[in-house]
Amino acid sequence: MRKRKKGRKLSRESGQRRALLRSIASALFLVGKIRTTEAKAKEIVSFVDKRITIAKKGGLKAKRLLGGDFTPKVVKKLVNDIAPKYPERKGGYTRIIKLGPRKQDGARTAIIELVK
């Protein structure tokens, strides 16, 4: 039973799931908008929001914390470009726009993007 367990498994083991979240978040930070399945989009929201909140604090500690998840290029963009856009915002940095089912397998798709 799943009682009080949060998060989705996404048909992956824990290491693969963590790598998937990191790669989707990296792409989102670099590009700003991604098309993926609804389940992945919903799962990535909390991951991304927590990382942006850390980046808003700035400083060396934030860079080191983010460096454990992302490449230096992504950390630099996150701390210098993305986080300063949201000085007063306390959360909700992403938006999910639901699309129709994917043609190949019928999976529900969505676009996840950073709020302006």
N, C-alpha and C positions, 0 to 999 in steps of 0.2 A: 504494500500500500504506500501511497505517496504522501502520507499525512505530514503537513507542514514543511514540505520540501520545496524550496523555490528554485526556479530555473527550469529550462528545457534541456533535454538530453541531445536533441537534434541528431539522433541515430549515430552518435560518436562516443568514443571513450573520452575520459576527462582531459587528457593531454591534447587530443585532436580538437576537442571542443574549445579549449583555451586558445589554441593556435588559430582556429577559425575566427573567434571573436577578435583576436588581435589583428588578424589580416583584414577583416572587414572594417574594423575601426580605423586602421591605418589608411586604407583606401578612402574611407569617408573623410578623414582629415585632409588628405592630399587633394581629393577631387571635389568634395563638398556635397555630392549627391550620388547615391548608388541604387541600383535596381536589384532586388533580391526577393526571397520568399517572405511571406508575412511572419512566419515563426522566427526566422533569423532576424528580421527587422525588429520585432518586439523584444527579442532577447538582447539585441545590441544596444537598445536605448539606455538601459541602466548602466551598462559598461561604459558607454561614451560619456554619459552625463557625469559619472564619478570622475573620469579622467579630466574632463574640462574643469570641474570644480577644483581639482588638485592643481591644474595649470594656472587657474586664476590667482592662486596664492603666490605664484612666482617663486623666484629664488632658486638657490642651488638644490635645496631639499626636494622641491617639486620636480626639478629636472632629473634628479637621480631616481625618484620614485617612478617617473614616466619612462625613464631609460630602461627599466626592467621589462617593459611591455613593448616599446617601440624603438625604431631606429633613430639615430641622432637627427636625421632630416625631418622625421615626423615630429619629434619632440620640439625641435626648433620652431617649426611652423605652428604647432599647438600653443606653445608658450608665448611666442612673439606676435602671431597673427590672429589666431582664433580666440584665445581666452580674453584678450583686451576688448573684444567686441561686446562682451557680456558683463560689464562691471557691476551693474545693479541687479541683474537677473539671478534668481536664486535656484534655478533649475529649469528643466524643459528646454534644453538646447537643441533638441531634434524634433523633426516632424515626420510622421509616417503618412504617406498617401497610398491608399489601397488601389490596386489595379485589378484587372480581370485575371482569370486563370491562364497559366502558361499553356501554350499550344501542345508541346510535346507530352507532358505528363499530367496536365491539369492542376498543377500546384498553384495555390493562390499567391500572387506576386504583389509587391509593394515597392514604392520608392521611399528611401529614407534620406533625409537631407538636414543640413544644419539650418536652424532658424536664422534669419538675417538680423 
